[in-house]
Amino acid sequence: MRRLCLTLLCGLVAVPAALAASYATGDGVLEISNGAGNIVLNTTRGTVWGQVARGRLVVTDPVPGDGAVYVSGAEAVPVAENVTSYRGKDLHFRVTSGKVKLALKGFGIDLTAVGVGTVQLTGDAYAADPGLYALDNNGKWNPLPVSSTKTVSFGVPSAPAP
């Protein structure tokens, strides 16, 4: 009986700690659902994954090797040093850690970013529904702006070490 109680107690302590470890201090969340238009995402750290039903994705990796960028559904076309373009239908992408810039233009854009960064949002004025975005798990979904570009931040940058 003591062993069972000790096991349960350890489980009650370990599970919340494991869940908390998946986010670093100051990390925020950006979500985009069924977006249509232009989205420019700049991360200083974190993970990004998503898909584009039809459109273009331009990846700028200013610090090669600090993370990994995976894209499926289109051939990589080098544009410049550390800049790669992808165009097509049913693009899927994942960025693990590191600093990166993603420029997306198209329809059916679904994206989730966990970390720290900024995003410029411009919905397609001709789309029947430009899509929605949410920040930092507040539960509030907002329409993508169509009359102007809106820049929002997610997460809190960590203070430099003394």
GROMACS elastic network, one bead per residue, 0.5 to 0.9 nm:
[ bonds ]
;  ai    aj funct       b0    kb
    1     4     6  0.51273   500
    1     5     6  0.62931   500
    1     6     6  0.86176   500
    2     5     6  0.50907   500
    2     6     6  0.60626   500
    2     7     6  0.85206   500
    3     6     6  0.50751   500
    3     7     6  0.61053   500
    3     8     6  0.86236   500
    4     7     6  0.50769   500
    4     8     6  0.61857   500
    4     9     6  0.85613   500
    5     8     6  0.51505   500
    5     9     6  0.60890   500
    5    10     6  0.86087   500
    6     9     6  0.50636   500
    6    10     6  0.61652   500
    6    11     6  0.85823   500
    7    10     6  0.51644   500
    7    11     6  0.62052   500
    7    12     6  0.87272   500
    8    12     6  0.62496   500
    8    13     6  0.87837   500
    9    12     6  0.51189   500
    9    13     6  0.64664   500
    9    14     6  0.86845   500
   10    13     6  0.51777   500
   10    14     6  0.59335   500
   10    15     6  0.85012   500
   11    14     6  0.51025   500
   11    15     6  0.58977   500
   11    16     6  0.87232   500
   12    15     6  0.59657   500
   12    16     6  0.71206   500
   13    16     6  0.61958   500
   13    17     6  0.66147   500
   13    18     6  0.89890   500
   14    17     6  0.51846   500
   14    18     6  0.60936   500
   14    19     6  0.86969   500
   15    18     6  0.51470   500
   15    19     6  0.62674   500
   15    20     6  0.86565   500
   16    19     6  0.50992   500
   16    20     6  0.60937   500
   16    21     6  0.86057   500
   17    20     6  0.51288   500
   17    21     6  0.62101   500
   18    21     6  0.51891   500
   18    22     6  0.69899   500
   19    22     6  0.57025   500
   19    23     6  0.79313   500
   20    23     6  0.59690   500
   20    24     6  0.80549   500
   21    24     6  0.67561   500
   23    26     6  0.81801   500
   23    27     6  0.62004   500
   23    28     6  0.85630   500
   23   114     6  0.79393   500
   23   115     6  0.78502   500
   24    27     6  0.55710   500
   24    46     6  0.88639   500
   24   115     6  0.76749   500
   25   155     6  0.89019   500
   25   156     6  0.81820   500
   25   158     6  0.78259   500
   26   115     6  0.76343   500
   26   116     6  0.74886   500
   26   155     6  0.53965   500
   26   157     6  0.64917   500
   26   158     6  0.67326   500
   27    45     6  0.86838   500
   27    46     6  0.77502   500
   27   114     6  0.63853   500
   27   116     6  0.56322   500
   27   136     6  0.84838   500
   27   154     6  0.76179   500
   27   156     6  0.62277   500
   27   157     6  0.79978   500
   28   113     6  0.80338   500
   28   114     6  0.56819   500
   28   115     6  0.52260   500
   28   116     6  0.60575   500
   28   117     6  0.84317   500
   28   135     6  0.74301   500
   28   137     6  0.78857   500
   28   153     6  0.87774   500
   28   154     6  0.50126   500
   28   156     6  0.70323   500
   29   112     6  0.71671   500
   29   113     6  0.56129   500
   29   115     6  0.65007   500
   29   116     6  0.80614   500
   29   134     6  0.79939   500
   29   135     6  0.56436   500
   29   137     6  0.62920   500
   29   154     6  0.61665   500
   29   155     6  0.68158   500
   30   111     6  0.77972   500
   30   112     6  0.56710   500
   30   113     6  0.50724   500
   30   114     6  0.66153   500
   30   115     6  0.85821   500
   30   119     6  0.86779   500
   30   133     6  0.72401   500
   30   134     6  0.58875   500
   30   136     6  0.62045   500
   30   137     6  0.79507   500
   30   153     6  0.86834   500
   30   154     6  0.64645   500
   30   155     6  0.88260   500
   31   110     6  0.75685   500
   31   111     6  0.56129   500
   31   113     6  0.65223   500
   31   114     6  0.88705   500
   31   132     6  0.82225   500
   31   133     6  0.54393   500
   31   134     6  0.51877   500
   31   135     6  0.65269   500
   31   136     6  0.85157   500
   31   137     6  0.86894   500
   31   141     6  0.89290   500
   32    35     6  0.62989   500
   32    50     6  0.89972   500
   32   109     6  0.70491   500
   32   110     6  0.52970   500
   32   111     6  0.50190   500
   32   112     6  0.65315   500
   32   131     6  0.73437   500
   32   132     6  0.57369   500
   32   134     6  0.66333   500
   32   141     6  0.89781   500
   32   144     6  0.87962   500
   33   108     6  0.77863   500
   33   109     6  0.65468   500
   33   111     6  0.68255   500
   33   112     6  0.88323   500
   33   131     6  0.57790   500
   33   132     6  0.52300   500
   33   133     6  0.62196   500
   33   134     6  0.86306   500
   34    52     6  0.87952   500
   34    53     6  0.89692   500
   34   107     6  0.72302   500
   34   109     6  0.50499   500
   34   110     6  0.54349   500
   34   111     6  0.87177   500
   34   129     6  0.83667   500
   34   130     6  0.74872   500
   34   132     6  0.68462   500
   35    38     6  0.85420   500
   35    39     6  0.86203   500
   35    52     6  0.87929   500
   35   106     6  0.79534   500
   35   107     6  0.60924   500
   35   108     6  0.54163   500
   35   110     6  0.64829   500
   35   111     6  0.87582   500
   35   123     6  0.71804   500
   35   124     6  0.85423   500
   35   129     6  0.80167   500
   35   130     6  0.54726   500
   35   132     6  0.63583   500
   35   133     6  0.81141   500
   35   144     6  0.74221   500
   36    39     6  0.87751   500
   36   105     6  0.75448   500
   36   106     6  0.56722   500
   36   108     6  0.60877   500
   36   109     6  0.64114   500
   36   122     6  0.83904   500
   36   123     6  0.56682   500
   36   124     6  0.54480   500
   36   125     6  0.88277   500
   36   127     6  0.67583   500
   36   129     6  0.74877   500
   36   131     6  0.61130   500
   36   144     6  0.83851   500
   37   104     6  0.79547   500
   37   105     6  0.55540   500
   37   106     6  0.55476   500
   37   107     6  0.66273   500
   37   109     6  0.85150   500
   37   121     6  0.79419   500
   37   122     6  0.57583   500
   37   125     6  0.80336   500
   37   127     6  0.83094   500
   37   130     6  0.68714   500
   37   131     6  0.87972   500
   37   144     6  0.86231   500
   37   146     6  0.85102   500
   38   103     6  0.73605   500
   38   104     6  0.57071   500
   38   106     6  0.68892   500
   38   120     6  0.79353   500
   38   121     6  0.62673   500
   38   122     6  0.51213   500
   38   123     6  0.63191   500
   38   124     6  0.73964   500
   38   149     6  0.89424   500
   39   102     6  0.78986   500
   39   103     6  0.58341   500
   39   104     6  0.50971   500
   39   105     6  0.64516   500
   39   106     6  0.89409   500
   39   109     6  0.89661   500
   39   119     6  0.68911   500
   39   120     6  0.56830   500
   39   122     6  0.63562   500
   39   123     6  0.81753   500
   40   101     6  0.71149   500
   40   102     6  0.56922   500
   40   104     6  0.62567   500
   40   105     6  0.86648   500
   40   118     6  0.83385   500
   40   119     6  0.55123   500
   40   120     6  0.50763   500
   40   121     6  0.68615   500
   40   122     6  0.89077   500
   41   100     6  0.80601   500
   41   101     6  0.55647   500
   41   102     6  0.50774   500
   41   103     6  0.63734   500
   41   104     6  0.83078   500
   41   117     6  0.73243   500
   41   118     6  0.60091   500
   41   120     6  0.65395   500
   41   121     6  0.87089   500
   42    99     6  0.75307   500
   42   100     6  0.59286   500
   42   102     6  0.65555   500
   42   103     6  0.87226   500
   42   116     6  0.86414   500
   42   117     6  0.54459   500
   42   118     6  0.53480   500
   42   119     6  0.61728   500
   42   120     6  0.87097   500
   43    46     6  0.68171   500
   43    47     6  0.85630   500
   43    48     6  0.88053   500
   43    97     6  0.88746   500
   43    98     6  0.76591   500
   43    99     6  0.53912   500
   43   100     6  0.55160   500
   43   101     6  0.64911   500
   43   102     6  0.86674   500
   43   113     6  0.85880   500
   43   115     6  0.73312   500
   43   116     6  0.57754   500
   43   118     6  0.65133   500
   43   119     6  0.84638   500
   44    97     6  0.85544   500
   44    98     6  0.65476   500
   44   100     6  0.69634   500
   44   115     6  0.77767   500
   44   116     6  0.57773   500
   44   117     6  0.56412   500
   44   118     6  0.87463   500
   44   157     6  0.81561   500
   45    96     6  0.88249   500
   45    97     6  0.55237   500
   45    98     6  0.50189   500
   45    99     6  0.55034   500
   45   100     6  0.81288   500
   45   114     6  0.84855   500
   45   115     6  0.55646   500
   45   116     6  0.55821   500
   45   117     6  0.72929   500
   45   157     6  0.89063   500
   46    95     6  0.81533   500
   46    96     6  0.67316   500
   46    98     6  0.64866   500
   46    99     6  0.79054   500
   46   113     6  0.71130   500
   46   114     6  0.54483   500
   46   116     6  0.63385   500
   46   117     6  0.84165   500
   47    94     6  0.74923   500
   47    95     6  0.55001   500
   47    97     6  0.51578   500
   47    98     6  0.79989   500
   47   112     6  0.82840   500
   47   113     6  0.57273   500
   47   114     6  0.53718   500
   47   115     6  0.64101   500
   48    93     6  0.79546   500
   48    94     6  0.56002   500
   48    96     6  0.67051   500
   48    97     6  0.81591   500
   48   111     6  0.72281   500
   48   112     6  0.57181   500
   48   114     6  0.64362   500
   48   115     6  0.84259   500
   49    92     6  0.77021   500
   49    93     6  0.55218   500
   49    95     6  0.62419   500
   49    96     6  0.85295   500
   49   110     6  0.85066   500
   49   111     6  0.58625   500
   49   112     6  0.55931   500
   49   113     6  0.66124   500
   50    91     6  0.84181   500
   50    92     6  0.58628   500
   50    93     6  0.54850   500
   50    94     6  0.65970   500
   50   109     6  0.74504   500
   50   110     6  0.53247   500
   50   112     6  0.61886   500
   50   113     6  0.86156   500
   51    90     6  0.67270   500
   51    91     6  0.53837   500
   51    93     6  0.60790   500
   51    94     6  0.88466   500
   51   108     6  0.76802   500
   51   109     6  0.58349   500
   51   110     6  0.53706   500
   51   111     6  0.65026   500
   52    55     6  0.63439   500
   52    56     6  0.78521   500
   52    57     6  0.82537   500
   52    88     6  0.85726   500
   52    89     6  0.70426   500
   52    90     6  0.56794   500
   52    91     6  0.50947   500
   52    92     6  0.65667   500
   52    93     6  0.85799   500
   52   104     6  0.81354   500
   52   105     6  0.85968   500
   52   106     6  0.69645   500
   52   107     6  0.65229   500
   52   108     6  0.54402   500
   52   110     6  0.65109   500
   52   111     6  0.85256   500
   53    88     6  0.81950   500
   53    89     6  0.53500   500
   53    91     6  0.64819   500
   53    92     6  0.87314   500
   53   106     6  0.76194   500
   53   107     6  0.59005   500
   53   109     6  0.64416   500
   53   110     6  0.85875   500
   54    87     6  0.79717   500
   54    88     6  0.58493   500
   54    90     6  0.61594   500
   54    91     6  0.74105   500
   54   105     6  0.85790   500
   54   106     6  0.56136   500
   54   107     6  0.54190   500
   54   108     6  0.67200   500
   54   109     6  0.81752   500
   55    86     6  0.84911   500
   55    87     6  0.58284   500
   55    88     6  0.57043   500
   55    89     6  0.65144   500
   55    90     6  0.85230   500
   55    91     6  0.80759   500
   55   104     6  0.73748   500
   55   105     6  0.55889   500
   55   107     6  0.63261   500
   55   108     6  0.86042   500
   55   109     6  0.86745   500
   56    85     6  0.72859   500
   56    86     6  0.56776   500
   56    88     6  0.65442   500
   56    89     6  0.86882   500
   56    91     6  0.84275   500
   56   103     6  0.79975   500
   56   104     6  0.57256   500
   56   105     6  0.52937   500
   56   106     6  0.62539   500
   57    84     6  0.83657   500
   57    85     6  0.58327   500
   57    86     6  0.51103   500
   57    87     6  0.63483   500
   57    88     6  0.89189   500
   57    91     6  0.83179   500
   57   102     6  0.67922   500
   57   103     6  0.56784   500
   57   105     6  0.66897   500
   57   106     6  0.86295   500
   58    79     6  0.88619   500
   58    83     6  0.70080   500
   58    84     6  0.57159   500
   58    86     6  0.62385   500
   58    87     6  0.85835   500
   58   101     6  0.80785   500
   58   102     6  0.57907   500
   58   103     6  0.50588   500
   58   104     6  0.65663   500
   58   105     6  0.88811   500
   59    69     6  0.83461   500
   59    82     6  0.80186   500
   59    83     6  0.56236   500
   59    84     6  0.52486   500
   59    85     6  0.63065   500
   59    86     6  0.82735   500
   59   100     6  0.72456   500
   59   101     6  0.58821   500
   59   103     6  0.65905   500
   59   104     6  0.88491   500
   60    81     6  0.86856   500
   60    82     6  0.57246   500
   60    84     6  0.66155   500
   60    85     6  0.88474   500
   60   100     6  0.58979   500
   60   101     6  0.50021   500
   60   102     6  0.64768   500
   60   103     6  0.83568   500
   61    64     6  0.58573   500
   61    65     6  0.87639   500
   61    66     6  0.89095   500
   61    67     6  0.88547   500
   61    69     6  0.85217   500
   61    81     6  0.89409   500
   61    82     6  0.52981   500
   61    83     6  0.64968   500
   61    84     6  0.86112   500
   61    98     6  0.85525   500
   61    99     6  0.67804   500
   61   101     6  0.65139   500
   61   102     6  0.87725   500
   62    81     6  0.88834   500
   62    82     6  0.62597   500
   62    83     6  0.83458   500
   62    99     6  0.69433   500
   62   100     6  0.65623   500
   62   101     6  0.81279   500
   63    66     6  0.60367   500
   63    67     6  0.83753   500
   63    82     6  0.81487   500
   63    98     6  0.76547   500
   63    99     6  0.66906   500
   63   100     6  0.78754   500
   64    67     6  0.72725   500
   64    68     6  0.83353   500
   64    82     6  0.71778   500
   64    98     6  0.87125   500
   64    99     6  0.88985   500
   65    68     6  0.68739   500
   65    98     6  0.81503   500
   66    96     6  0.88454   500
   66    97     6  0.70189   500
   66    99     6  0.72207   500
   67    95     6  0.71095   500
   67    96     6  0.53355   500
   67    99     6  0.75196   500
   67   100     6  0.86371   500
   68    94     6  0.80904   500
   68    95     6  0.57101   500
   68    96     6  0.52818   500
   68    97     6  0.71621   500
   68    98     6  0.77116   500
   69    93     6  0.73990   500
   69    94     6  0.59124   500
   69    96     6  0.66110   500
   69   100     6  0.88989   500
   70    92     6  0.81809   500
   70    93     6  0.55273   500
   70    94     6  0.51632   500
   70    95     6  0.63381   500
   70    96     6  0.85766   500
   71    74     6  0.74481   500
   71    75     6  0.86534   500
   71    76     6  0.82609   500
   71    86     6  0.81449   500
   71    91     6  0.69624   500
   71    92     6  0.56288   500
   71    94     6  0.65588   500
   71    95     6  0.87147   500
   72    75     6  0.78926   500
   72    90     6  0.83256   500
   72    91     6  0.57585   500
   72    92     6  0.52312   500
   72    93     6  0.64213   500
   73    86     6  0.84830   500
   73    87     6  0.84909   500
   73    88     6  0.70091   500
   73    89     6  0.68703   500
   73    90     6  0.59322   500
   73    92     6  0.64319   500
   73    93     6  0.88822   500
   74    86     6  0.57361   500
   74    87     6  0.60827   500
   74    88     6  0.59198   500
   74    89     6  0.77962   500
   74    90     6  0.84765   500
   74    91     6  0.65856   500
   74    92     6  0.89440   500
   75    85     6  0.84132   500
   75    86     6  0.62135   500
   75    87     6  0.77031   500
   75    88     6  0.87794   500
   76    84     6  0.62225   500
   76    85     6  0.59755   500
   76    86     6  0.54904   500
   76    87     6  0.84911   500
   77    83     6  0.87317   500
   77    84     6  0.55528   500
   77    85     6  0.50962   500
   77    86     6  0.63647   500
   77    87     6  0.88460   500
   78    81     6  0.76502   500
   78    82     6  0.79781   500
   78    83     6  0.61448   500
   78    85     6  0.62607   500
   79    82     6  0.81555   500
   79    83     6  0.54863   500
   79    84     6  0.54610   500
   79    85     6  0.65147   500
   80    83     6  0.50592   500
   80    84     6  0.71826   500
   81    84     6  0.83028   500
   86    91     6  0.81295   500
   87    91     6  0.78227   500
   88    91     6  0.66016   500
   95    98     6  0.80843   500
   95   100     6  0.81308   500
   97   100     6  0.86133   500
   97   115     6  0.85115   500
  104   109     6  0.80738   500
  105   109     6  0.84053   500
  106   109     6  0.69353   500
  106   124     6  0.86905   500
  107   124     6  0.87618   500
  107   127     6  0.87076   500
  107   130     6  0.85172   500
  108   131     6  0.83146   500
  109   131     6  0.83253   500
  113   116     6  0.84407   500
  113   117     6  0.87710   500
  113   154     6  0.89470   500
  114   117     6  0.89477   500
  114   136     6  0.87871   500
  114   154     6  0.84967   500
  114   155     6  0.80878   500
  115   154     6  0.74364   500
  115   155     6  0.59517   500
  115   156     6  0.83817   500
  115   157     6  0.89616   500
  116   153     6  0.77033   500
  116   154     6  0.56568   500
  116   156     6  0.61086   500
  116   157     6  0.61842   500
  116   158     6  0.89873   500
  117   152     6  0.86568   500
  117   153     6  0.57941   500
  117   154     6  0.56058   500
  117   155     6  0.66608   500
  117   156     6  0.82871   500
  117   157     6  0.81011   500
  118   151     6  0.68771   500
  118   152     6  0.56208   500
  118   154     6  0.61844   500
  118   155     6  0.87923   500
  119   150     6  0.81139   500
  119   151     6  0.55771   500
  119   152     6  0.55363   500
  119   153     6  0.63988   500
  119   154     6  0.82422   500
  120   149     6  0.63232   500
  120   150     6  0.55559   500
  120   152     6  0.66330   500
  121   133     6  0.89866   500
  121   144     6  0.64420   500
  121   145     6  0.67801   500
  121   146     6  0.86682   500
  121   148     6  0.84657   500
  121   149     6  0.54837   500
  121   150     6  0.51852   500
  121   151     6  0.63012   500
  121   152     6  0.81006   500
  122   125     6  0.87279   500
  122   130     6  0.86970   500
  122   144     6  0.64144   500
  122   145     6  0.56240   500
  122   146     6  0.57606   500
  122   147     6  0.78652   500
  122   148     6  0.64142   500
  122   150     6  0.66750   500
  123   126     6  0.87956   500
  123   127     6  0.80895   500
  123   129     6  0.87053   500
  123   130     6  0.50645   500
  123   131     6  0.73698   500
  123   143     6  0.83863   500
  123   144     6  0.51046   500
  123   145     6  0.53356   500
  123   147     6  0.80136   500
  123   148     6  0.83482   500
  123   149     6  0.80539   500
  124   127     6  0.54337   500
  124   128     6  0.87397   500
  124   129     6  0.83052   500
  124   130     6  0.56547   500
  124   144     6  0.85195   500
  124   145     6  0.84349   500
  124   146     6  0.59744   500
  124   147     6  0.89947   500
  125   128     6  0.81241   500
  125   129     6  0.86502   500
  125   130     6  0.71815   500
  125   145     6  0.86448   500
  125   146     6  0.51766   500
  125   147     6  0.73059   500
  126   129     6  0.85037   500
  126   130     6  0.82666   500
  126   146     6  0.89081   500
  127   130     6  0.56201   500
  127   131     6  0.89978   500
  129   132     6  0.87122   500
  129   143     6  0.86033   500
  129   144     6  0.89439   500
  130   143     6  0.70492   500
  130   144     6  0.58949   500
  130   145     6  0.78974   500
  130   146     6  0.74853   500
  131   142     6  0.84578   500
  131   143     6  0.58677   500
  131   144     6  0.57349   500
  132   141     6  0.59819   500
  132   142     6  0.53021   500
  132   144     6  0.53852   500
  133   140     6  0.84484   500
  133   141     6  0.55041   500
  133   142     6  0.53333   500
  133   143     6  0.63538   500
  133   144     6  0.64690   500
  134   137     6  0.70421   500
  134   138     6  0.73629   500
  134   139     6  0.70827   500
  134   140     6  0.59852   500
  134   142     6  0.62563   500
  134   143     6  0.89499   500
  135   138     6  0.63799   500
  135   139     6  0.80242   500
  135   140     6  0.76905   500
  135   141     6  0.80170   500
  135   152     6  0.86985   500
  135   153     6  0.83543   500
  135   154     6  0.64905   500
  135   155     6  0.89540   500
  136   139     6  0.82408   500
  136   154     6  0.64709   500
  136   155     6  0.72017   500
  137   140     6  0.78526   500
  138   141     6  0.85181   500
  142   145     6  0.86667   500
  143   146     6  0.87283   500
  144   150     6  0.83990   500
  145   148     6  0.61967   500
  145   149     6  0.66476   500
  145   150     6  0.67132   500
  146   149     6  0.74202   500
  153   156     6  0.84363   500
  157   160     6  0.89870   500
  158   161     6  0.87262   500
  159   162     6  0.87888   500
